[in-house]
Amino acid sequence: MKSVLSLLVALLLLGASRPISLPLYQQIDHGLTLAQIQQHPELYVGRLVLVGGKIHAVRFREDTGHDLRIMPYLLHGMDRPVVPEPNGRAFHARLETAAIHELLTPGRLVTLAGEVLGVIEPASPEGPEVLLAVREIHPWLTREELRSRQRPYYPYWRDPWCPYPGSLGYPYPYPCW
């Protein structure tokens, strides 16, 4: 019974730790890479793919919504982009909403699940740039943002709620413990 319970807890934690929702994550074609799509984009129209990268530019269009130009990164571990793809060409992601998340700014790392729509015109000199319709997108926080959200660290001998006797904020002569 304990092993079944621990297995269920492990599966729950594994499913909850992905940046993309589990039902959508199960629909993604994980064997498909961005390099394959860039070689023959017409073969993969309508397929779901999981990609990551760094936002290069954000542009708003009234007819289609927001277009993100993203430089591709390799995904590692929990689908977090870590290093740029060696020979990766930029791709475009289209958000069809008028409101955009405040974290989707140039320089931000993102992981997204998107449906292949084809190529964007006009093509860049390196070749065609793939266009994806964003189903879900996850912006990653920078190290500085993560540090600012952490609680302050107190050493084990220092209780932040109970100052030591004799300090200016503690008026009693006996210890609080």
Secondary structure, 3 states (H helix, E strand, C coil): CHHHHHHHHHHHHHHHCCCCCHHHHHHCCCCCCHHHHHHCHHHHCCCEEEEEEEEEEEEEECCCEEEEEEEEEEEECCCEEEEECCCCCCEEEEECCCCCCCCCCCCCEEEEEEEEEEEEEEEECCEEEEEEEEEEEEECCCHHHHHHHCCCCCCCCCCCCCCCCCCCCCCCCCCCC
